[in-house]
């Protein structure tokens, strides 16, 4: 942390005996979508007609069980809301034993509801969006696999269990980003996401190894109980390695370059990755590992630094993109930065990080699916410069998207206003500079999101004559309506400080500190900064004619933002090209030295074999002469010895 924050001890207490009733069904949350994936991917064409319905039903079934467990937890005392479920022994080697154990607690159950609830809405939307795709059944199988892997990740009671879900999420994202693999760009984007995430996974796997070496266990309960007594240097190393893993999954700098390319997948995939599953995994990991980061000040401060850089990095990129999905992707990078910032601020910010994660899941899924609806109306065109004046052509999409827009910029009363502003408030309490960076990010967010709204739904019409915009079918618009309502009402989670009290048994209780400014003044400042961002977008975009092609005479910052702030170039310069040169050098050394030595020995033996081969000519007379000569030489040698 940047400075000390007083907190009560928060070692989670798990009650395995309480895993009865609805909690005994926790495993079905994972198994239902996993079974759906198996049936759809192995069942062949015979499942084509109803595969999309099965995939949606399994996700809804997981949501129903998750909701029942949430209600059951609500009926328990705050200190009795961690329920363990032991399934079977997964790994056993000598004294090392890892069970396939699940943990249902206030943190994991919120993620289960988000993953399965928003995931189910995305499934329903996909029924219409993928209706004419010949591989729709396979698509729903991959969606189910994604849901199963993510629920495994958040329900695991052990770091190895998290890693199992972690890798499953990586596989599912690869399959879905590259789903339209006939497009070279989609295949390349899937490979890029997979490779960059493997870099983060190295950090995750090394962290788990070091956790086991340090604590003799990888279970949360064992690690949290012993964390305060561990060596600080070791804890910092573990924290930094976990952060590396989190950066990969949550697209935080320096492992962010895959996120915008991931837009090559079908739009429902973008919504699933950006709102409910993959990018939230890193935030979950840091929050779940609060007992590690609270004892690793260097690692915790690094989380804050990475978060601040990322939230500004993504916001700047969002200002220059004309692809509607890539604007939203840059936005996701920035908003996840806010969540990581909240988690990096420690006990004061954990609950607000999760709060913003949930509200973001609502409004970002709403906007991504809304973008898909716009693309549906515009014959799959993603260039906002070809849009304009769509508010009347697609009224439901416009109104629902507008709810998400007002939520993400933090318009008073909407969900993002409550969640993001709390992170900014805590940031100012912790460190003025960090708070200013978060505040600037809010203003930039208001600018680029207003730019998106103006270029898409307002300004002049810029469609081609053959394009006839039309509203999406109800199977696509109904999920938009539900998500729009959640984008408005999500702030109620903060009512009476509910979410803070709900998560306190997992992340601890924070001793209240007075912010540098009164809460009302802080809110007023944030609203004014957001209003300034909106006004700037209106004066630069709303009052001018938007050209159908992007201008080329732009400033250096705009060129950099269009190139994703040269993230790929930086990776090429620091990692890819040096790695390629290293491998090339090793290949040359192998060919010249290693292979040369081996092949030289082989050539020498071949030469000797050639010499000795001449002796074996196949003539008996030659062999008899050789025996005679040999015998004479032996006799001469014996005579010489005797005479001597």
N, C-alpha and C positions, 0 to 999 in steps of 0.2 A: 504493500500500500504506500501511498505518498505520505501519509501520516497515520499515526495510530488511531484506531477507533475502538472504543470499549465495547465488548460484546460478552454476553453470557456464554458459558460452555454449551455446546450443542452436539454432543455425541449421540447419534441416533440409537434408539433402543428398539430392536425388532422383536416382535412377539410371534414366533412360529406357531404357537398353539392357537393363535387367533385366526389362522388361515382356514376358516371354515365358512360355511354359507357361500355367499357370492364370491368371496375371495378364493375359494377353491377352484373357481373357474378362470382365474387370471391367465392360466396357460392358453386358454382358448382365444384370448385376445391376439396372441401370436399365431396360433395353429390354424385358426379359421382362414385368414388370408393366405397363409402358407399352403394350406390344402387347396385353396382356390387356385393359386399359382400352379401347383403341381397338376391339377386336373386340366387346366387350360393349356399348359405348355406340353403336357404329355398325351392329352386326350385326342389330339389331331383334329381333323376337319369335322368330325362328328359333333364337336362342341361349338362350331361356328355360330349356329343359329341362336344359342342361348348363353354363350360364354360371357358376353358383356353383362348379362343379368346376374349370373353367378358371381362374377367378380365384384359387382356392386353390392350384392347381398352379403358376401363374406365381410366386406369392409363395414357395412351397416351393423352386422352381427357383433363385430368387435367393439364398435361404438356403443352398442346397447349394453354389453357387459361392462365396459369402462364406465358408463354412466351409472350403472347399478353399484359398482364399487365406490364411485365418488359419493353417491348418496349414503352408502354405508359408512364411509369415513366421516361424513358430515355428522353422523349420529354418535361419534365417539368423542371422548375428551381429547384436547390438543396433544397431550402427552401419550396418547394411545392410538396414534394414526400411522404407525409404521408396522405393516403386516408382512411377514416373510412367508414365502411358499417354497418348500423344498420339493423338487421334482425327482431328481435322480443324481447319482454321482456321475459327473462328466469326465473328470480327469483324476486318476489316482496313481501316484508313483512314489513308493516309499512313504515318507511322512507328508508328502505334498498331496493335497486333496482339494479338488474344486467341484462343487456341486452345481448342477443346473438349477440355481435358485433365483426366485423372482422377489422383487421388493415393491410392494404397493404402498406408497406414502404420499404426502401432499404434493411433492415435486413430480414424481413419476405419473401420478394420476392426471395432473393437468396436461402433461405432454400426451398421454394416451388419448384424452378427449380431443385435443387439438389435432393430433395425427389422424385419428380415425374419423372424427367429425368433419373436419375440412377435407380430409382425404375422400370421404364418402360423397361429399358434394362435388368434388372433382371427378369422381367416378361417374356420377349421374350426368354431369355436364359432358363428359367424354362420350356418352352413349350417342348424343347428337353430333358432337364435333367429329368423331371418327366413324360416323355412320357409313360413309362410302369408301372407307379404307379396307382393302381386301385382307389385311392382317389385323383387324380390330380385335379378334379373340386373343391373339398373342400380346397385343398392347395391354389388354386388361390383365393378362397373366403377369406381365412385368409390373403393372401398377400394384397388384396384390403382393408381389414379391417385395416391392419397395415398402409397403405398409407393414408387412411381417418383419422385415429387417429393422425398421425404425422402432417398432414396438418392442422388439427384442432388446434393442439398444437402451431404451429408457426404462424397461422393467427389470433389467438384470441387476442382481445384488452383488456383482463382482466385476472387477475391471476386465477379466477375461470374457465374461458374458457381454459386457459392453463392446469388446473388440470383435466378438462374433457378429453382433448386429452392425457394428461399424463397417466391417468388410462386406457384409450383405448389402448395406446401403451403397457402398462404392460399386459393387457389381450391378445393382439395379439401375443406378444412375448411368452407368456405361451403356447398358442395354437400351435405356429409354432416350438418352441424348442422341444416340446413334440409331434410333428406331428406323428412320428413313435412310438406311445405309446406302441406298442407291445414289444418294447425293454425296459427293466427295467431301463437301464441307461438313456434313453431319458426321461422317465417319471420322474425320480428322478431329472434330470437336469432342467426340466421345473418347477418342484415344488421349487427347490432351487432358481432359478431366481425369481420366483414369490414372495417367502417369503422374500428374501434379499431386493428386491425392495420395499416391503411393509414397511420395516424399513426406507428407504429413504422417502417414501411417508408420513410417520408420520411427518418428518421434514417439508416437503412441505406443508402439511395441517395446521400444527401449525403456519408456517410462514404466510400463508394466513389469518388465524384468527388474528394474531398479527398485520398484515397490516391493516385489517379492524378496529380493536380497535384503532390503532394509527391514521389512516388517515380518517376513516369514509367511505372509498371506497376501492375497489380492482382493479379499472381501472388504467391502466398504466398512462394515462394523469393526473389523480388526484394525484396519488402517486408521480410521478416525479415532479409535481409542488410544492408539499409540503415537499419533502424529505430533502432539505437543512435546513429546520427549525426544523426538528425533533430531539429528544434527541439522542445523539450519542450512548449511551448504548443500547437503544431500537433498533437502526439501526444495531448495531453489532449483537444483538440476531437474528433479522430478517435475516441478511446476513448469519449467521452460520446455521440457519435452512434451508434456501434455498440451501446452500452448501451441507447439508446432503441429501436433495432431489437430487441434481445434482450428488452426489457421487453414489447414487443408480443406476440411469439411465445410467450414463457414466462410470460405473465400476471403480471408483476411490477409492483408499485406504481410509477407511477400508471396503468398500462395493463392493470389486472387485471380490470376490470368485466365483460369478456365471458365469463370462464371458467365461472362458475356457470350463466349462462344457456345455455351450450353443452350443458348436460345435456338440452336439449329433443330432441337427436338420439337415434337408437337407441343402446342401451347399448353395443354393440360399438364404436361411434364414440367414445364416452366413453373406453373402454379404450384405443383406438388413439391418441387425442389425448393422453391424460394419462400413458400409460405408455411408448410407443415412438416417438412422432413429434413432433407440433407443439411441445409445451411443452419438449421437450429441445433444440430448435433454438437457443434463446438461450444455453443453457449451452455447447453445442458452439461457437457463434460466439465467445464470450468465451474459452474454452479454446484454440480454434484460433488466436485473435488474441493469444496470450500475449506474443508479441514486441512487440506494440503496447502492451498494458497494463503490461508491465514497464518501459516507458519513459514511462508516463503516470501519475504517482502520484496526481494529483487524480482522474482517471477511475477508477483502481483503488480508491481509497478510496470513491468514490461507489458502485461496485459493492457494496462491503461494506455501506454504509448502506442502499441499496435492498434488499439481501438480508435484512438484519436486520428492517427494517420489514415486509417481505413475509412472512417466516416467522412472525412474531407475528400479523400481520393475518389470514392464512389460518387459523391455529390458533384464533384467537378466533371467527371465523365458523363454523368447524366445531363449536364447542361449542353453538351455538344452533339449528342446522338440524334439522328433522324429516324432510326428504326425504333418503333414504339416499344418493342419488347426489350431492346437493349437499354432504353431509358429506364425502364422498370428494373432491369438487372443491375444497372449502376445504383439505382435507388436501394435495392436489396443489400448490396454491399455496404452502403452507407448506413442503413438502418440496423443491420447486424452489428456494425461498428458501435452504434449506440448501446445495443444489448451487451456487447463485450465490455464496453466502458462501464456500464452499471455493474457487471460482474467483477470487473477489476477494482472497483471502488470498495469492494469488500462487503461486510455485513450491512452497511448502510445502503448498498445498491443492489444486492442479489435479488430481492423481491421485485424491485422495479425493472430489473433486466428481464425477469420472467414475465412480468406484467406487459412490458412492451413487446416481448416475443409473441405473446398470445394475441394482443390487439393487432400487431403487424401481420400475424397469420390470417386474421380476418380481412383486413383491408388490402393486403397484397394479393391474396388469392382472388379477392373481388376484382382487383384491377387487372391481373394477368388474364383471368377468364374474360373480363370485359374487353381486353385487347384482342383476345381470340374471337370474340363476337364481332368486333370491328373488322378484323381480318376476314371473317366469314362474309361480312357485308361488302367488303372491297376486293373480293376475288383473291384473297390471300396476300394482298399487298401490305407490306409492313412499313413502308415509307410514309411518315407523317406529312411530308411535303406534297403527297398526292391525296391528302384527305381534305379537311376543312368543311365547316357547316354541316356536320353530320348529326347534330343534336335532334333535328326533326326527322331525319331518315331512320335513325335507330333510337327512339325515345327511351325505351326501357334500359338499353345498354348505357345511354348517356346518363340517366338519372342514377342508376346503380353505381356507375363508375365515379360520378360526382361525389357520392357518399365516401368512397374510398379516397378520393382526392382530398376532400376536406379533412378526413381522418389523418392522412399521412402528413399534411402540412401543419397539423395541430390547430385546426380551427376550434375555437372555444365550444366545449360541449361534446365534441366528437372524441372517439376513443384515443386517438393519437395525442390529443391535447393533454389528456391525463397521464398517459404512460411516458411519452418522451419528455414532457416538461418536468416530471419528477426526476428523471435521470439528469437533466440539465441542472436542476436545483441541487441535487446531491453533489454533482461535479463542482459547482461553485462553492459549496460548503467545504469540499475536500481540497480544491486547488483552483485559484482564480484563472490561471492560464488554461487549464483543462476545461473549465466552465466556459470561457470565452470561445474556445475552439468548438465546443458543442453548440454554443449559441450561433456561431457563424454557420455551422452545418445546417441548423434549422432554417436560417434565412436562404441558403443556397437550395435547400430542399423545396422551399416554397417557390423559388424562381423556376427550377427546371420542371416541377410538376405543373405549375401554371402554364408554362410554355407548352407542355404536352397537351393540356386541356384546350388551349387556344388553337394550336395547330390541328388538332383532331376534330373538335366539335364546334369551333367557332371560326373566325376569320373567313376569307372568301372560299368558295367552292373551287377545288382544284382537281376534280375527277376527270378521267378520260370519258369521252361520250359513250363508249360501250359499257361503262361500269354503271350498274344500277344498285345502289346500296339498299339493303333490306334488313329487317330485324331478324334475329335468330329465333329458332323454334323454342317452345316453352321448356323443353328438356334442358336447354341451355340457359334460358333467362331466369327460371325459378331458382337455381342455385345462386345466381347473381343477386336476386332479391334477398335471399336468406343471408348471404355474406354482407350485403349492403346494410341490412338491419343490424348485424353484429358489429359492423364498422362504426355504427352510430352508438350502439348500446354497450360496447365493450368496456367503456369507462366505469360502468357500475361495479366492476371488480374491485375498484378502489373505495367503494362506499363503506364508510365506517372503518377504513383501513383494513378491509377484509383480507386482501391478498397478502398483505404484510403479516398479519396474524396467522393466516393459513400456512404460510411457508416458514414461519419462525421455528417450528420443531426441526426443520431440516437445515436451515441456513443461519439460525441464531437470532437473538434479540439484540437490537442496536440501541445503545444509550443515546438518547436524543441530543443532537447538537444544533445550536442556532445557526441558520444560514447568514451570510454576510448582509443580506437584504431581507426584509419581510417577505413572506410568501406571496402576498398580493402584488407587491412591487416587482418581484421576480417574474410573476406571471405576466404582468403588464409589459415588461421589457421583452419577453419572448414573443408575445403577440405583436408588438410593434416591429420587431425584427422580421417576423413572418409576413406582416403586412407590407413591409418594405420590399421583400422578395417578390411578393405578388405584384406590387405596383411596378417594379422594374421589368417584370415579364410583360405586363400589359403595355408599357410604353415602348418596349423594344420589339415586341411581337404583335400584340393585339392591335396596335395603331398603324401597323405597316403592312404592306403587301408581301405575303410569304411566297418566295419563288419556288417553282417546282423542282429546281435543282439547287443543291447546296452551293453557296458562293465559294470561290477558291481564294479570293483575296482576304484571308482572315488572319488574325493575330497569332502569335506563337502559342499562347495558352490554348486557343481553340484548336489549333492543329494538334497539339499534344493531347488534348482531351479526346479528339476524334480517334487518335491512335491509342486510346486507353492509357494515356500518360506513359506510353512506351513500356508498358509492363512486359510485353513479349520481347522487346529489344533488350531490356534489362536482364530477363531470364536467359536470353540467348548469349549475351555478353558475359554474364557471371557464371552460368551453369552449363548451358547446352554446348556452346562452342568450345570452352575449355574441356568439357567432358568428352566431346568428339575428338579433340586433339589428343587427349590422354589415351583414349581407346585406340586411336590411330597409331600413337607411339608404341603402345603395348603390343599392338598387332605387328608392327615393324620389328620390334625386339623379338617377339615370338618367332617370326619368320626367319630373321637373320641369325639369331643366337640359339634359341631353344631348338627350333626345327633344324637349323644348320648343324648343331652338334649331333642330334639324333640321326639326321640323314648322312652326316659325315661318317659316323660309326657304321651305318648300314653299307655305305659305299666301300669302306675299308674291308669289311667282311666279305663283300661281294668280290672285291679284287683278289683276296686270298682264296676264296672259293674258286675263282677262275684259274688261279695257278695250280691248285691241287686237282682241279678237274682234268687237267691235261694228263696227269699221271694215270687216271682211270680211263684207258683207251679201249678196253674190252678185248685185247689180244692176250691169249694165254702165254705165248712166248715172251711177251714183255713182262708179265708177272713172274714167270720162271726166272728170267734174267735178273729181275729185281731181287728175288729170293737168293739167287746165287751170289750176286754182288754183296748183298747184306751178310750172307754167311761168310764170305771171304773177309769182309771187314771185321767181323767178330773174331775170326781165327787170327787175323793179323794183330788185332788188339790184344788177344790173350798171349800170343808169342812175345809181343813187345813187353808185356808185363813180366813174363817169366824170365826172359833174357835180362831184363833190367834188374 
